[in-house]
Amino acid sequence: MGGRDETEEERLDRKFDDLLQELRVMQTGAQLTAGFLLTLPFQEVFEDLDDFQRTTYLVLVVLAALTTVLLLSPVAIHRRLSGRHAKGRVVDAAQRLVAAALVTLSLMIVGIIFFTFDMVIDRSAALVAGVGMGAVVAGLLLWVPWGLDRAAGRD
């Protein structure tokens, strides 16, 4: 059985560095998406939205804000606990927060596809596009990692 020759402290440092890289990637995507969403009310076509579309839009804005907070939380936790020999707790909490952010970001992506198709074409096309994107997101963010994890367990 192969593995790294590292101390527990080195392992936690590596895991935290990996999490920071993941957070950087996710924050960029979340920021771009939130920025896009926040410009919509200032467009002329926004006045033409029906109540369902307005509600969908507001749900997407809340998901964007929630995603942002979830991605900022590990930084706040690290700032608060830095130097207190609590890296294990920091890494565990950050991993849970990143997992939650993946969920909210995934919902936001599917919601944006649904919302866009609803505005541009119609609600039926939006449902098809939303379900299709949901399947892609689930496949890439759930099933692919799950399959790789199972395959790694057999190695």
DSSP file (Angstrom, degrees, kcal/mol; ACC not computed):
  #  RESIDUE AA STRUCTURE BP1 BP2  ACC     N-H-->O    O-->H-N    N-H-->O    O-->H-N    TCO  KAPPA ALPHA  PHI   PSI    X-CA   Y-CA   Z-CA
    1    1 A M              0   0    0      0, 0.0     2,-0.1     0, 0.0     0, 0.0   0.000 360.0 360.0 360.0 116.7    0.0    0.0    0.0
    2    2 A G        +     0   0    0      0, 0.0     2,-0.3     0, 0.0     0, 0.0  -0.320 360.0 139.9 -81.5 168.1    1.6    3.2   -1.2
    3    3 A G        -     0   0    0     -2,-0.1     2,-0.3     2,-0.0     0, 0.0  -0.972  50.1 -65.6 174.5 179.0    1.1    6.6    0.5
    4    4 A R        -     0   0    0     -2,-0.3     2,-1.1     2,-0.1     7,-0.0  -0.621  33.2-135.0 -87.3 145.6    2.8    9.8    1.5
    5    5 A D        +     0   0    0     -2,-0.3     2,-0.3     2,-0.0    -1,-0.0  -0.748  59.1 130.1 -98.0  84.7    5.4    9.8    4.1
    6    6 A E        -     0   0    0     -2,-1.1    -2,-0.1     3,-0.0     2,-0.0  -0.969  56.7-115.2-140.0 152.1    4.1   12.8    6.1
    7    7 A T     >  -     0   0    0     -2,-0.3     4,-2.4     1,-0.1     5,-0.2  -0.303  38.6-104.3 -75.7 168.5    3.3   13.7    9.6
    8    8 A E  H  > S+     0   0    0      1,-0.2     4,-2.4     2,-0.2     5,-0.2   0.893 124.3  52.1 -60.4 -40.3   -0.3   14.5   10.7
    9    9 A E  H  > S+     0   0    0      2,-0.2     4,-2.2     1,-0.2    -1,-0.2   0.901 110.0  47.8 -63.7 -42.1    0.6   18.2   10.7
   10   10 A E  H  > S+     0   0    0      2,-0.2     4,-2.4     1,-0.2    -2,-0.2   0.880 110.5  52.6 -65.9 -38.3    2.0   18.0    7.2
   11   11 A R  H  X S+     0   0    0     -4,-2.4     4,-2.7     2,-0.2    -2,-0.2   0.923 110.4  47.2 -63.3 -44.8   -1.1   16.2    6.0
   12   12 A L  H  X S+     0   0    0     -4,-2.4     4,-2.5     2,-0.2    -2,-0.2   0.896 111.2  51.5 -64.6 -40.0   -3.4   18.9    7.5
   13   13 A D  H  X S+     0   0    0     -4,-2.2     4,-2.5     2,-0.2    -2,-0.2   0.924 111.9  47.0 -61.0 -44.0   -1.3   21.6    5.9
   14   14 A R  H  X S+     0   0    0     -4,-2.4     4,-2.5     2,-0.2    -2,-0.2   0.923 112.7  48.7 -64.1 -45.0   -1.5   19.8    2.5
   15   15 A K  H  X S+     0   0    0     -4,-2.7     4,-2.3     1,-0.2    -1,-0.2   0.892 112.1  49.1 -63.3 -39.1   -5.3   19.4    2.9
   16   16 A F  H  X S+     0   0    0     -4,-2.5     4,-2.3     2,-0.2    -2,-0.2   0.916 110.6  50.0 -67.8 -41.5   -5.7   23.0    3.8
   17   17 A D  H  X S+     0   0    0     -4,-2.5     4,-1.9     2,-0.2    -2,-0.2   0.907 110.6  50.7 -60.8 -41.7   -3.7   24.2    0.9
   18   18 A D  H  X S+     0   0    0     -4,-2.5     4,-2.2     1,-0.2    -2,-0.2   0.919 109.7  50.4 -61.2 -43.4   -5.8   21.9   -1.4
   19   19 A L  H  X S+     0   0    0     -4,-2.3     4,-2.8     1,-0.2    -2,-0.2   0.888 106.9  54.5 -62.4 -39.4   -8.9   23.5    0.1
   20   20 A L  H  X S+     0   0    0     -4,-2.3     4,-2.2     2,-0.2    -1,-0.2   0.908 108.1  49.4 -61.3 -41.2   -7.6   27.0   -0.5
   21   21 A Q  H  X S+     0   0    0     -4,-1.9     4,-1.9     2,-0.2    -1,-0.2   0.921 111.9  48.5 -62.9 -43.7   -7.1   26.2   -4.2
   22   22 A E  H  X S+     0   0    0     -4,-2.2     4,-2.5     1,-0.2     5,-0.2   0.909 110.0  52.2 -62.8 -42.0  -10.6   24.8   -4.5
   23   23 A L  H  X S+     0   0    0     -4,-2.8     4,-3.0     1,-0.2     5,-0.2   0.896 106.2  54.1 -61.6 -40.3  -12.0   27.9   -2.8
   24   24 A R  H  X S+     0   0    0     -4,-2.2     4,-1.8     2,-0.2    -1,-0.2   0.923 111.1  45.2 -60.1 -44.8  -10.2   30.2   -5.2
   25   25 A V  H  X S+     0   0    0     -4,-1.9     4,-1.7     1,-0.2    -2,-0.2   0.937 116.4  45.0 -64.7 -46.8  -11.7   28.4   -8.2
   26   26 A M  H  X S+     0   0    0     -4,-2.5     4,-2.7     1,-0.2     5,-0.2   0.883 109.6  55.3 -67.4 -38.3  -15.2   28.3   -6.7
   27   27 A Q  H  X S+     0   0    0     -4,-3.0     4,-2.8    -5,-0.2     5,-0.2   0.905 106.2  51.6 -62.7 -40.4  -15.1   31.9   -5.5
   28   28 A T  H  X S+     0   0    0     -4,-1.8     4,-2.4    -5,-0.2     5,-0.2   0.945 112.9  44.7 -61.5 -47.7  -14.3   33.1   -9.0
   29   29 A G  H  X S+     0   0    0     -4,-1.7     4,-2.2     1,-0.2    -2,-0.2   0.910 115.0  48.0 -62.6 -42.9  -17.2   31.2  -10.5
   30   30 A A  H  X S+     0   0    0     -4,-2.7     4,-2.8     2,-0.2     5,-0.2   0.898 111.8  49.9 -66.0 -40.3  -19.6   32.4   -7.8
   31   31 A Q  H  X S+     0   0    0     -4,-2.8     4,-2.6    -5,-0.2    -2,-0.2   0.917 111.4  47.8 -65.6 -43.7  -18.5   36.0   -8.1
   32   32 A L  H  X S+     0   0    0     -4,-2.4     4,-2.2    -5,-0.2    -1,-0.2   0.923 114.8  46.3 -62.5 -43.5  -19.0   36.1  -11.8
   33   33 A T  H  X S+     0   0    0     -4,-2.2     4,-2.4    -5,-0.2    -2,-0.2   0.923 113.1  48.2 -66.1 -45.0  -22.4   34.4  -11.5
   34   34 A A  H  X S+     0   0    0     -4,-2.8     4,-2.5     1,-0.2    -1,-0.2   0.909 110.7  52.4 -62.7 -41.1  -23.5   36.7   -8.7
   35   35 A G  H  X S+     0   0    0     -4,-2.6     4,-0.8    -5,-0.2    -1,-0.2   0.915 109.3  49.5 -60.1 -43.6  -22.3   39.8  -10.7
   36   36 A F  H >X S+     0   0    0     -4,-2.2     3,-0.9     1,-0.2     4,-0.7   0.932 112.1  48.2 -59.6 -47.2  -24.3   38.6  -13.7
   37   37 A L  H >< S+     0   0    0     -4,-2.4     3,-0.9     1,-0.2    -2,-0.2   0.886 106.5  56.2 -62.9 -39.4  -27.4   38.2  -11.6
   38   38 A L  H 3< S+     0   0    0     -4,-2.5    -1,-0.2     1,-0.2    -2,-0.2   0.663 101.8  57.2 -72.6 -14.3  -27.2   41.5   -9.9
   39   39 A T  H X< S+     0   0    0     -3,-0.9     3,-1.4    -4,-0.8    -1,-0.2   0.711  86.9  81.1 -84.2 -20.0  -27.1   43.4  -13.2
   40   40 A L  G X< S+     0   0    0     -3,-0.9     3,-2.3    -4,-0.7     6,-0.3   0.861  81.5  58.7 -59.5 -42.3  -30.5   42.0  -14.4
   41   41 A P  G 3  S+     0   0    0      0, 0.0    -1,-0.3     0, 0.0    -2,-0.1   0.735 101.7  58.8 -62.4 -16.5  -32.8   44.3  -12.5
   42   42 A F  G <  S+     0   0    0     -3,-1.4     2,-0.3    -4,-0.1    -2,-0.2   0.385  87.3  96.0 -92.6   4.2  -31.2   47.2  -14.3
   43   43 A Q  S X  S-     0   0    0     -3,-2.3     3,-1.2    -4,-0.1     4,-0.4  -0.706  79.5-127.8 -92.5 146.7  -32.1   45.8  -17.7
   44   44 A E  G >  S+     0   0    0     -2,-0.3     3,-1.4     1,-0.3     4,-0.3   0.873 106.4  60.7 -60.1 -39.3  -35.3   47.1  -19.5
   45   45 A V  G >  S+     0   0    0      1,-0.3     3,-1.7     2,-0.2     4,-0.3   0.688  84.6  79.8 -65.6 -18.2  -36.6   43.6  -20.1
   46   46 A F  G X  S+     0   0    0     -3,-1.2     3,-1.4    -6,-0.3    -1,-0.3   0.826  83.7  62.5 -59.8 -31.6  -36.7   42.9  -16.3
   47   47 A E  G <  S+     0   0    0     -3,-1.4    -1,-0.3    -4,-0.4    -2,-0.2   0.737  96.3  60.6 -65.4 -22.0  -39.9   44.8  -16.1
   48   48 A D  G <  S+     0   0    0     -3,-1.7    -1,-0.3    -4,-0.3    -2,-0.2   0.475  78.0 117.2 -86.0  -2.3  -41.5   42.2  -18.4
   49   49 A L    <   -     0   0    0     -3,-1.4     2,-0.1    -4,-0.3    -3,-0.0  -0.381  60.9-132.8 -68.4 141.4  -40.9   39.3  -16.0
   50   50 A D     >  -     0   0    0     -2,-0.1     4,-2.4     1,-0.1     5,-0.2  -0.329  33.7 -93.8 -82.7 176.6  -44.0   37.5  -14.6
   51   51 A D  H  > S+     0   0    0      1,-0.2     4,-2.5     2,-0.2     5,-0.2   0.880 125.5  52.2 -61.0 -40.0  -44.3   36.7  -10.9
   52   52 A F  H  > S+     0   0    0      1,-0.2     4,-2.6     2,-0.2    -1,-0.2   0.920 110.6  47.9 -62.9 -43.3  -42.8   33.2  -11.3
   53   53 A Q  H  > S+     0   0    0      2,-0.2     4,-2.7     1,-0.2    -2,-0.2   0.889 111.2  50.5 -65.8 -39.4  -39.8   34.6  -13.1
   54   54 A R  H  X S+     0   0    0     -4,-2.4     4,-2.5     2,-0.2    -1,-0.2   0.920 111.9  47.7 -63.5 -42.8  -39.3   37.3  -10.5
   55   55 A T  H  X S+     0   0    0     -4,-2.5     4,-2.4     2,-0.2    -2,-0.2   0.920 111.7  50.2 -63.7 -43.5  -39.4   34.7   -7.7
   56   56 A T  H  X S+     0   0    0     -4,-2.6     4,-2.2     1,-0.2    -2,-0.2   0.927 110.7  50.2 -59.7 -44.9  -37.0   32.4   -9.6
   57   57 A Y  H  X S+     0   0    0     -4,-2.7     4,-2.2     1,-0.2    -2,-0.2   0.929 110.4  48.7 -59.0 -46.9  -34.6   35.4  -10.0
   58   58 A L  H  X S+     0   0    0     -4,-2.5     4,-2.3     1,-0.2    -1,-0.2   0.871 109.0  53.0 -65.2 -36.4  -34.8   36.2   -6.3
   59   59 A V  H  X S+     0   0    0     -4,-2.4     4,-2.5     2,-0.2    -1,-0.2   0.912 109.3  50.3 -61.8 -41.8  -34.2   32.6   -5.3
   60   60 A L  H  X S+     0   0    0     -4,-2.2     4,-2.3     2,-0.2    -2,-0.2   0.882 108.9  51.0 -64.3 -38.6  -31.1   32.7   -7.6
   61   61 A V  H  X S+     0   0    0     -4,-2.2     4,-2.4     2,-0.2    -1,-0.2   0.910 110.7  48.7 -65.1 -41.6  -29.9   35.9   -5.9
   62   62 A V  H  X S+     0   0    0     -4,-2.3     4,-2.9     2,-0.2    -2,-0.2   0.912 110.9  50.5 -64.5 -41.7  -30.3   34.3   -2.5
   63   63 A L  H  X S+     0   0    0     -4,-2.5     4,-2.6     2,-0.2    -2,-0.2   0.891 110.1  50.8 -61.6 -39.3  -28.4   31.2   -3.7
   64   64 A A  H  X S+     0   0    0     -4,-2.3     4,-2.2     2,-0.2    -2,-0.2   0.925 112.9  45.0 -64.3 -43.9  -25.6   33.4   -5.0
   65   65 A A  H  X S+     0   0    0     -4,-2.4     4,-2.4     2,-0.2    -2,-0.2   0.918 113.8  49.4 -66.0 -43.0  -25.4   35.2   -1.6
   66   66 A L  H  X S+     0   0    0     -4,-2.9     4,-2.7     2,-0.2    -2,-0.2   0.907 110.4  50.8 -62.6 -42.5  -25.5   32.0    0.3
   67   67 A T  H  X S+     0   0    0     -4,-2.6     4,-2.1     2,-0.2    -1,-0.2   0.922 109.8  50.8 -60.5 -44.0  -22.7   30.5   -1.9
   68   68 A T  H  X S+     0   0    0     -4,-2.2     4,-1.6     1,-0.2    -2,-0.2   0.927 111.6  46.8 -60.3 -45.9  -20.6   33.6   -1.3
   69   69 A V  H  X S+     0   0    0     -4,-2.4     4,-2.0     1,-0.2    -1,-0.2   0.909 110.7  52.3 -64.4 -41.9  -21.0   33.3    2.4
   70   70 A L  H  < S+     0   0    0     -4,-2.7    -1,-0.2     1,-0.2    -2,-0.2   0.874 111.7  47.1 -61.3 -36.2  -20.3   29.6    2.4
   71   71 A L  H  < S+     0   0    0     -4,-2.1     4,-0.3     1,-0.2    -1,-0.2   0.750 113.5  47.7 -78.6 -23.5  -17.1   30.2    0.5
   72   72 A L  H >X S+     0   0    0     -4,-1.6     4,-1.8    -5,-0.2     3,-0.8   0.756  94.7  77.0 -84.3 -25.8  -16.0   33.1    2.8
   73   73 A S  H 3X S+     0   0    0     -4,-2.0     4,-2.8     1,-0.3     5,-0.2   0.869  87.7  55.9 -56.5 -43.5  -16.7   31.1    6.0
   74   74 A P  H 3> S+     0   0    0      0, 0.0     4,-2.5     0, 0.0    -1,-0.3   0.862 107.2  52.0 -58.9 -32.1  -13.5   29.0    5.9
   75   75 A V  H <> S+     0   0    0     -3,-0.8     4,-2.7    -4,-0.3    -2,-0.2   0.930 110.5  46.8 -67.4 -44.9  -11.5   32.2    5.7
   76   76 A A  H  X S+     0   0    0     -4,-1.8     4,-2.3     2,-0.2    -1,-0.2   0.905 113.2  49.4 -63.2 -41.5  -13.2   33.6    8.8
   77   77 A I  H  X S+     0   0    0     -4,-2.8     4,-2.5     2,-0.2    -2,-0.2   0.932 112.1  47.9 -62.6 -45.7  -12.8   30.3   10.6
   78   78 A H  H  X S+     0   0    0     -4,-2.5     4,-1.4    -5,-0.2    -2,-0.2   0.921 111.3  50.7 -62.0 -43.8   -9.1   30.2    9.7
   79   79 A R  H  < S+     0   0    0     -4,-2.7    -1,-0.2     1,-0.2    -2,-0.2   0.918 114.1  44.8 -59.5 -43.5   -8.6   33.8   10.8
   80   80 A R  H  < S+     0   0    0     -4,-2.3    -2,-0.2     1,-0.2    -1,-0.2   0.885 122.7  34.2 -70.0 -39.3  -10.3   33.1   14.1
   81   81 A L  H >< S+     0   0    0     -4,-2.5     3,-2.0    -5,-0.2     5,-0.5   0.425  83.2 129.5-100.2   0.6   -8.5   29.9   14.9
   82   82 A S  T 3< S+     0   0    0     -4,-1.4    -3,-0.0     1,-0.3    -4,-0.0  -0.325  78.7  14.1 -59.6 133.0   -5.1   30.6   13.3
   83   83 A G  T 3  S+     0   0    0      1,-0.0    -1,-0.3    -2,-0.0    -2,-0.1   0.515  99.2 101.5  81.7   6.0   -2.2   29.9   15.7
   84   84 A R  S <  S-     0   0    0     -3,-2.0    -2,-0.1     0, 0.0    -1,-0.0   0.206  95.0-112.8-106.3  14.5   -4.4   27.9   18.1
   85   85 A H  S    S+     0   0    0      1,-0.1     3,-0.1    -4,-0.1    -3,-0.1   0.905  82.8 122.6  55.7  44.9   -3.3   24.4   17.0
   86   86 A A     >  +     0   0    0     -5,-0.5     4,-2.4     1,-0.1     3,-0.5   0.008  17.7 126.7-122.4  25.6   -6.8   23.8   15.6
   87   87 A K  H  > S+     0   0    0      1,-0.2     4,-3.0     2,-0.2     5,-0.2   0.856  72.1  57.2 -57.7 -36.4   -5.9   23.0   12.0
   88   88 A G  H  > S+     0   0    0      1,-0.2     4,-2.3     2,-0.2    -1,-0.2   0.918 109.9  43.9 -59.8 -43.8   -7.8   19.7   12.1
   89   89 A R  H  > S+     0   0    0     -3,-0.5     4,-2.5     2,-0.2     5,-0.2   0.880 113.5  51.9 -67.7 -37.9  -11.0   21.5   13.1
   90   90 A V  H  X S+     0   0    0     -4,-2.4     4,-2.7     2,-0.2    -2,-0.2   0.939 111.8  45.7 -63.0 -47.3  -10.4   24.2   10.5
   91   91 A V  H  X S+     0   0    0     -4,-3.0     4,-2.5     2,-0.2    -2,-0.2   0.919 113.6  49.3 -63.4 -44.8   -9.9   21.6    7.7
   92   92 A D  H  X S+     0   0    0     -4,-2.3     4,-1.8    -5,-0.2    -2,-0.2   0.931 114.6  44.3 -61.0 -46.1  -13.0   19.6    8.8
   93   93 A A  H  X S+     0   0    0     -4,-2.5     4,-2.4     1,-0.2    -2,-0.2   0.920 113.2  51.1 -64.9 -43.1  -15.2   22.7    8.9
   94   94 A A  H  X S+     0   0    0     -4,-2.7     4,-2.7    -5,-0.2     5,-0.2   0.891 107.5  53.5 -62.8 -39.6  -13.8   24.0    5.6
   95   95 A Q  H  X S+     0   0    0     -4,-2.5     4,-2.0     1,-0.2    -1,-0.2   0.911 110.5  46.8 -62.2 -41.3  -14.5   20.7    3.9
   96   96 A R  H  X S+     0   0    0     -4,-1.8     4,-2.2     2,-0.2    -2,-0.2   0.902 113.1  48.8 -66.4 -40.7  -18.1   20.7    5.0
   97   97 A L  H  X S+     0   0    0     -4,-2.4     4,-2.4     2,-0.2    -2,-0.2   0.891 110.6  50.2 -67.3 -39.3  -18.6   24.4    4.0
   98   98 A V  H  X S+     0   0    0     -4,-2.7     4,-2.1     2,-0.2    -1,-0.2   0.897 109.9  51.5 -65.0 -39.9  -17.0   23.7    0.6
   99   99 A A  H  X S+     0   0    0     -4,-2.0     4,-1.6    -5,-0.2    -2,-0.2   0.919 111.0  47.5 -62.4 -42.9  -19.3   20.7    0.1
  100  100 A A  H  X S+     0   0    0     -4,-2.2     4,-2.3     1,-0.2    -2,-0.2   0.895 110.1  52.8 -64.4 -39.4  -22.3   22.9    1.0
  101  101 A A  H  X S+     0   0    0     -4,-2.4     4,-2.9     1,-0.2     5,-0.3   0.863 104.4  56.2 -64.7 -35.5  -21.1   25.6   -1.4
  102  102 A L  H  X S+     0   0    0     -4,-2.1     4,-2.2     2,-0.2    -1,-0.2   0.899 108.2  48.8 -61.1 -39.2  -20.9   23.0   -4.2
  103  103 A V  H  X S+     0   0    0     -4,-1.6     4,-2.5     2,-0.2    -2,-0.2   0.953 114.4  43.1 -65.6 -49.7  -24.6   22.2   -3.6
  104  104 A T  H  X S+     0   0    0     -4,-2.3     4,-2.2     1,-0.2    -2,-0.2   0.889 115.0  49.9 -66.6 -37.5  -25.7   25.9   -3.7
  105  105 A L  H  X S+     0   0    0     -4,-2.9     4,-2.4     2,-0.2    -1,-0.2   0.898 110.8  50.3 -66.4 -39.3  -23.5   26.6   -6.7
  106  106 A S  H  X S+     0   0    0     -4,-2.2     4,-2.4    -5,-0.3     5,-0.2   0.928 111.1  48.1 -63.3 -45.5  -24.9   23.6   -8.5
  107  107 A L  H  X S+     0   0    0     -4,-2.5     4,-2.7     1,-0.2    -1,-0.2   0.887 111.1  51.9 -61.6 -38.4  -28.5   24.7   -7.7
  108  108 A M  H  X S+     0   0    0     -4,-2.2     4,-2.7     2,-0.2    -2,-0.2   0.914 108.6  49.9 -65.0 -43.0  -27.6   28.2   -8.9
  109  109 A I  H  X S+     0   0    0     -4,-2.4     4,-2.0     2,-0.2    -2,-0.2   0.942 114.3  44.2 -61.0 -48.2  -26.2   26.8  -12.2
  110  110 A V  H  X S+     0   0    0     -4,-2.4     4,-2.5     1,-0.2    -1,-0.2   0.916 114.2  51.1 -62.9 -42.4  -29.2   24.8  -12.9
  111  111 A G  H  X S+     0   0    0     -4,-2.7     4,-3.2    -5,-0.2    -2,-0.2   0.878 107.7  51.8 -63.2 -39.0  -31.5   27.7  -11.9
  112  112 A I  H  X S+     0   0    0     -4,-2.7     4,-2.7     2,-0.2     5,-0.2   0.904 110.2  48.7 -65.9 -40.5  -29.7   30.1  -14.2
  113  113 A I  H  X S+     0   0    0     -4,-2.0     4,-2.5     2,-0.2     5,-0.2   0.946 114.3  46.4 -61.9 -47.3  -30.2   27.7  -17.1
  114  114 A F  H  X S+     0   0    0     -4,-2.5     4,-2.5     1,-0.2    -2,-0.2   0.949 114.6  47.1 -58.2 -50.6  -33.8   27.3  -16.2
  115  115 A F  H  X S+     0   0    0     -4,-3.2     4,-2.1     1,-0.2    -2,-0.2   0.903 112.8  48.8 -59.9 -44.8  -34.3   31.1  -15.8
  116  116 A T  H  X S+     0   0    0     -4,-2.7     4,-2.6     1,-0.2     5,-0.3   0.932 113.3  45.5 -64.5 -46.7  -32.6   32.0  -19.0
  117  117 A F  H  X>S+     0   0    0     -4,-2.5     4,-2.8     1,-0.2     5,-0.7   0.870 111.4  54.4 -64.9 -35.5  -34.5   29.4  -21.1
  118  118 A D  H  <5S+     0   0    0     -4,-2.5    -1,-0.2    -5,-0.2    -2,-0.2   0.902 113.8  41.2 -64.0 -40.3  -37.7   30.6  -19.5
  119  119 A M  H  <5S+     0   0    0     -4,-2.1    -2,-0.2    -5,-0.2    -1,-0.2   0.892 123.3  37.3 -73.1 -40.2  -37.1   34.2  -20.4
  120  120 A V  H  <5S+     0   0    0     -4,-2.6    -2,-0.2    -5,-0.2    -3,-0.2   0.877 137.2   1.4 -85.2 -39.0  -35.8   33.5  -23.9
  121  121 A I  T  <5S-     0   0    0     -4,-2.8     2,-0.3    -5,-0.3    -3,-0.2   0.679 106.1 -72.7-113.7 -86.2  -38.0   30.6  -25.1
  122  122 A D     >< -     0   0    0     -5,-0.7     4,-2.0     1,-0.1    -1,-0.2  -0.967  41.8 -86.7-168.2 176.3  -40.7   29.4  -22.7
  123  123 A R  H  > S+     0   0    0     -2,-0.3     4,-2.3     1,-0.2     5,-0.2   0.837 120.8  55.4 -66.4 -34.9  -41.3   27.5  -19.5
  124  124 A S  H  > S+     0   0    0      2,-0.2     4,-2.0     1,-0.2    -1,-0.2   0.933 110.4  45.0 -64.2 -45.3  -41.4   24.1  -21.2
  125  125 A A  H  > S+     0   0    0      1,-0.2     4,-2.8     2,-0.2     5,-0.2   0.873 111.1  55.7 -63.9 -35.9  -38.0   24.6  -22.8
  126  126 A A  H  X S+     0   0    0     -4,-2.0     4,-3.0    -9,-0.2    -2,-0.2   0.904 106.4  49.7 -63.3 -41.6  -36.8   25.9  -19.4
  127  127 A L  H  X S+     0   0    0     -4,-2.3     4,-2.6     2,-0.2     5,-0.3   0.925 112.9  46.4 -63.1 -44.5  -37.9   22.6  -17.7
  128  128 A V  H  X S+     0   0    0     -4,-2.0     4,-2.5     2,-0.2    -2,-0.2   0.939 116.2  44.7 -63.1 -46.7  -36.1   20.5  -20.3
  129  129 A A  H  X S+     0   0    0     -4,-2.8     4,-2.8     2,-0.2     5,-0.2   0.904 114.2  49.8 -65.3 -41.1  -33.0   22.6  -20.2
  130  130 A G  H  X S+     0   0    0     -4,-3.0     4,-2.5    -5,-0.2    -2,-0.2   0.918 113.0  45.2 -64.5 -44.6  -33.1   22.7  -16.4
  131  131 A V  H  X S+     0   0    0     -4,-2.6     4,-2.2    -5,-0.2    -2,-0.2   0.915 113.9  50.7 -65.0 -42.1  -33.5   18.9  -16.0
  132  132 A G  H  X S+     0   0    0     -4,-2.5     4,-2.0    -5,-0.3    -2,-0.2   0.930 112.9  44.7 -61.2 -45.7  -30.8   18.4  -18.7
  133  133 A M  H  X S+     0   0    0     -4,-2.8     4,-3.0     1,-0.2     5,-0.2   0.880 110.0  56.4 -66.7 -36.9  -28.4   20.7  -16.9
  134  134 A G  H  X S+     0   0    0     -4,-2.5     4,-2.7    -5,-0.2    -1,-0.2   0.900 107.5  48.9 -59.0 -40.6  -29.3   19.0  -13.6
  135  135 A A  H  X S+     0   0    0     -4,-2.2     4,-2.6     2,-0.2    -2,-0.2   0.905 112.0  48.2 -66.2 -41.4  -28.3   15.7  -15.0
  136  136 A V  H  X S+     0   0    0     -4,-2.0     4,-2.7     2,-0.2     5,-0.3   0.940 113.7  46.8 -63.1 -47.0  -25.0   17.0  -16.3
  137  137 A V  H  X S+     0   0    0     -4,-3.0     4,-3.0     1,-0.2     5,-0.4   0.933 114.1  47.2 -61.5 -47.0  -24.2   18.7  -12.9
  138  138 A A  H  X>S+     0   0    0     -4,-2.7     5,-2.1    -5,-0.2     4,-1.9   0.911 113.5  49.6 -61.8 -41.5  -25.2   15.5  -11.0
  139  139 A G  I  <>S+     0   0    0     -4,-2.6     5,-2.4     3,-0.2    -2,-0.2   0.935 119.0  35.6 -62.4 -47.3  -23.1   13.4  -13.4
  140  140 A L  I  <5S+     0   0    0     -4,-2.7    -2,-0.2     3,-0.2    -1,-0.2   0.843 127.0  35.1 -79.3 -34.0  -20.0   15.5  -13.2
  141  141 A L  I  <5S+     0   0    0     -4,-3.0    -3,-0.2    -5,-0.3    -2,-0.2   0.665 133.8  18.1 -98.0 -16.8  -20.1   16.6   -9.5
  142  142 A L  I  X5S+     0   0    0     -4,-1.9     4,-2.2    -5,-0.4    -3,-0.2   0.749 125.7  38.8-114.1 -58.6  -21.6   13.5   -8.0
  143  143 A W  I  ><S+     0   0    0     -5,-2.1     4,-2.9     2,-0.2     5,-0.2   0.888 113.9  51.3 -71.4 -40.6  -21.3   10.4  -10.1
  144  144 A V  H  ><S+     0   0    0     -5,-2.4     4,-2.5    -6,-0.3     5,-0.2   0.963 115.0  42.1 -63.0 -51.3  -17.8   10.9  -11.6
  145  145 A P  H  > S+     0   0    0      0, 0.0     4,-2.5     0, 0.0    -2,-0.2   0.912 115.5  51.4 -61.0 -39.3  -16.2   11.5   -8.1
  146  146 A W  H  X S+     0   0    0     -4,-2.2     4,-2.4     2,-0.2    -2,-0.2   0.926 111.5  47.0 -61.8 -45.1  -18.2    8.6   -6.6
  147  147 A G  H  X S+     0   0    0     -4,-2.9     4,-2.5     1,-0.2    -1,-0.2   0.902 112.8  48.7 -63.9 -41.6  -17.1    6.3   -9.4
  148  148 A L  H  X S+     0   0    0     -4,-2.5     4,-2.3    -5,-0.2    -1,-0.2   0.883 110.5  51.6 -65.8 -37.3  -13.5    7.4   -9.1
  149  149 A D  H  X S+     0   0    0     -4,-2.5     4,-1.7    -5,-0.2    -2,-0.2   0.916 111.2  47.3 -64.7 -43.7  -13.6    6.9   -5.3
  150  150 A R  H  X S+     0   0    0     -4,-2.4     4,-0.8     1,-0.2    -2,-0.2   0.916 112.3  49.6 -63.4 -42.8  -15.0    3.4   -5.8
  151  151 A A  H >X S+     0   0    0     -4,-2.5     4,-0.8     1,-0.2     3,-0.7   0.882 108.6  53.1 -64.5 -37.4  -12.4    2.5   -8.4
  152  152 A A  H >< S+     0   0    0     -4,-2.3     3,-0.6     1,-0.2    -1,-0.2   0.850 103.3  58.1 -65.1 -34.2   -9.7    3.8   -6.0
  153  153 A G  H 3< S+     0   0    0     -4,-1.7    -1,-0.2     1,-0.2    -2,-0.2   0.746 106.1  49.3 -67.4 -22.9  -11.0    1.6   -3.3
  154  154 A R  H <<        0   0    0     -4,-0.8    -1,-0.2    -3,-0.7    -2,-0.2   0.610 360.0 360.0 -89.8 -14.1  -10.4   -1.4   -5.6
  155  155 A D    <<        0   0    0     -4,-0.8    -1,-0.2    -3,-0.6    -2,-0.1   0.502 360.0 360.0 -68.0 360.0   -6.8   -0.5   -6.5
